Amino acid sequence: KRNFISYRQDESISGSRKDQIYSIYEDTKGILWIGTADGAFEFDPRIKSFKNFDLGLEAPGETYRRITSILQDNSGNLWFGTYWGLVKYNPVTQYRTHYLPAGLLPDGLLIRSL
């Protein structure tokens, strides 16, 4: 028989939009990256800890913070697909690179999968 563990977001993190999960990805170190309607979170199962992850987006409105997809490439970079475009994150240097700012995206285009 398997046990199922349920995790809830930190009560100090307000907003129901964080409860709307669009993507979950486990990286090579076992960290779960969770894309929500209001940004991203990382969950470390070893210490059972959630942390808000700042993508560094200065987006015009709430819908642009929606993380619709997450992927890790062969170099270890994490890629986040958003309504704002793409964000590449290097976990070693913690450097973020933004691609396709809103002015370059046609209306109605969003990154659904990577």
C-alpha positions in Angstrom: 0.0 0.0 0.0 1.3 3.5 -0.9 0.9 6.6 1.1 -0.1 9.8 -0.6 1.3 13.0 0.8 -0.6 16.2 0.2 1.2 19.6 0.3 -0.5 23.0 0.7 0.9 26.3 -0.1 2.2 28.5 2.7 -0.6 30.4 4.2 1.5 33.6 4.1 1.4 33.4 0.3 -2.0 35.0 -0.6 -3.9 34.8 -3.8 -6.0 32.1 -5.3 -4.2 32.4 -8.6 -1.2 30.5 -7.1 -3.6 27.5 -6.7 -4.1 27.3 -10.5 -1.3 25.0 -11.6 -0.5 24.8 -15.3 2.8 22.9 -15.3 4.9 20.7 -13.1 8.5 19.6 -13.9 11.1 17.7 -11.9 14.7 18.8 -12.7 17.8 16.6 -12.6 18.4 17.4 -8.9 14.9 16.3 -7.9 13.5 19.8 -7.4 9.8 20.2 -8.5 9.1 23.4 -10.4 5.5 24.4 -10.4 4.1 26.8 -12.9 1.0 28.7 -11.7 -1.3 31.4 -12.9 0.8 33.8 -10.9 4.4 32.7 -11.4 6.6 29.8 -10.4 7.4 27.9 -7.2 10.2 25.4 -6.5 9.6 22.5 -4.1 12.5 20.7 -2.5 11.1 17.2 -1.5 14.1 16.5 0.7 13.3 19.3 3.1 9.6 19.6 2.1 9.9 23.3 1.4 8.2 25.5 -1.2 9.9 28.7 -2.4 8.5 31.4 -4.6 10.6 31.7 -7.7 11.0 35.2 -9.2 11.3 35.0 -13.0 12.2 38.7 -13.1 9.3 39.6 -15.4 8.1 43.1 -15.5 4.8 42.2 -17.2 1.8 44.4 -17.9 -0.8 42.5 -15.9 -1.5 39.3 -14.1 -2.0 37.0 -17.1 1.5 37.6 -18.3 2.9 35.9 -15.1 1.2 32.6 -16.0 3.7 29.8 -16.4 2.4 27.4 -19.0 5.4 25.1 -19.5 8.7 24.2 -17.9 11.6 22.2 -19.3 15.3 21.6 -18.5 17.8 21.5 -21.4 21.0 19.3 -21.6 23.1 22.2 -20.2 21.0 22.3 -17.0 19.2 25.5 -17.9 15.5 25.7 -17.0 13.1 27.2 -19.6 9.8 28.7 -18.6 7.0 29.3 -21.2 4.8 32.2 -20.2 2.2 34.6 -21.7 5.1 37.0 -21.8 7.4 34.8 -23.9 10.3 32.6 -22.8 12.5 32.8 -19.7 15.8 30.9 -19.6 17.2 30.4 -16.1 20.7 29.1 -15.2 20.5 27.6 -11.7 24.3 27.8 -11.2 24.7 31.5 -12.0 21.0 32.3 -11.2 21.0 34.4 -14.4 17.7 34.9 -16.2 17.4 35.6 -19.9 14.1 36.8 -21.4 13.1 36.0 -25.0 10.2 37.4 -27.1 9.1 40.4 -25.1 5.4 41.3 -25.5 6.0 43.7 -28.4 7.2 40.8 -30.5 4.4 38.4 -29.8 1.3 38.5 -32.0 -1.9 38.9 -30.0 -3.2 35.7 -28.6 0.1 33.8 -28.9 1.4 32.0 -25.8 4.0 29.3 -25.1 2.0 26.2 -24.2 4.7 23.6 -24.4 8.5 23.4 -24.7 
